Amino acid sequence: LEFGLKACSILDIVQAQEYLLEIDKHSELFKDDYIILENYGDVFYRFAQFDKALEYYYKCLHDELETLAIEKPELASIYSKIGSVFNKKGQNEKALEYYHKCLDIELKTLGLDHPLVAGSYGNIGAVWIDNGEYDKALEFYQKGLDINLKTCGGEHTYVSTSYNNIGLVWYNKGDLDKANDFYQK
């Protein structure tokens, strides 16, 4: 079932919906399985059915809060996914709320120097760009870049993404020379 749900994200929406209808017939069997619920949410997220994705992510969050210790990376992942849904829906304050919950757990469970922490800084930076708060975006993107350079080395795609994000901030601030410097990196 888990692999089937993951496969749905690469199918077209019609094929995925047919598969989901078959799964729904047996939904009682997995209603408390947070991994299946998360995968279900991922399928709906993939097809931009954000309210439905939120429904499953919240079910998953509820299940994880009951079965896992609160300070687990799995919980951080769900907070991040909920933040991503709110970001896609343009609800930036809610996105920031969930991204920060994710970041707090990651910092406690993974430490300061982990690529997932860098990714969370990047997610928060993206919301600040959407809000037009470029200095805040730059602050979070720089934190992510520092972690990525330290943990992945200068040639990793995470580092290039960080440079690109910082270039985007400088572009939005109107400093095309600085933007170009980061884009070139």
Phi, psi and omega in degrees: 000317180299314178295323178298319178292320177297322179294328179303328183289347176256354177277167170283166188296325180294312179298318181297318181295323177297316179295317181296325177297321177295319179295319181304329180297337183241021188299335178300332183291337185231018186299339180248015181263104187295332178293316178294318179299319178297316178296322176301312178302321179299322179296313181293325176298315181303324182261020174059029173262074193293324178295320178293319177300316179300319179305313181285323177296321178294321175299316179297316179300314179300315181295317180294320180297329179279331188253336182253159169293148185297331184266055180244142178301331179299324178291320178301319180300318180293318176302319179296317180294321176295318176301320179296322177297313180296325177297314178297327180278357180079015179263077191294324179297317178294320178300313179299319180303312182284324176297322178291323175299317177300310182301317180302315180293317180298318179298321181287324187262332184251340181094176185288332188247071179225139180303329177293325176295317177300319178298321178293320174301320178296319178299317180294318178301321180297322178292321179296325175297314179302327180278354183078014180264078191290325178294321177293319178300315180299320179301312182288320178296322179295320177299317178296317179299314181302316179294315181297319178297318183290319188265333187247342184088162188290347185257007184276151180296331176298322179293316180296323176297318178298315177299318179298317180297317179294321175301321178297320178299311181297323176300313180293332177281351178092006178262087186291330178294313178295320178301313181298321178303314181288323177297322179294324178296000000 
